[in-house]
């Protein structure tokens, strides 16, 4: 299992059964198929919360909260989130939000609305992109630094080892022995579009 907050993989053992609750679920969790290789980029950082807006009333905190998505949707861009908010105008939505201070994820219900004295349906400034990724927790950062320290030790051990013997290269053929024709097959490699560095708006 990959953890978005820790940015690492761990093994989880489960005892799957229905002997709990009302017996209708085996796991007691909502699962959704998602690619995790760039999932840490698919979050929105809350930069500012306007007084009296739906976001402030719901308890969303600036510079500490990150919007992860909902139970059904992971927002792949700022435009996706803006469209979701607009479609659900005057309807209750429940956002999954990670708080960097408490290091916990909570569900936040709120209703996008124009019925207040500020700007936007939510009244908050959100940003998306590489510069707005989830920060590592303190203990995860410490573990990462320890792993880097071990890598440094291994690098030193490898540099202290004697260098490998050079591999003898065959002599190039003489000019008259070289072939006159050669065919090279070059495979087309798709270029991945550049990821968004920083994008923000008030919703």
Beta strands, then each sheet from edge to edge (+ up, - down):
strand 1: 2-3
strand 2: 8-9
strand 3: 44-49
strand 4: 65-69
strand 5: 92-99
strand 6: 104-111
strand 7: 124-128
strand 8: 199-202
sheet 1: 1+ 2-
sheet 2: 6+ 5- 4+ 3- 7+ 8-
end
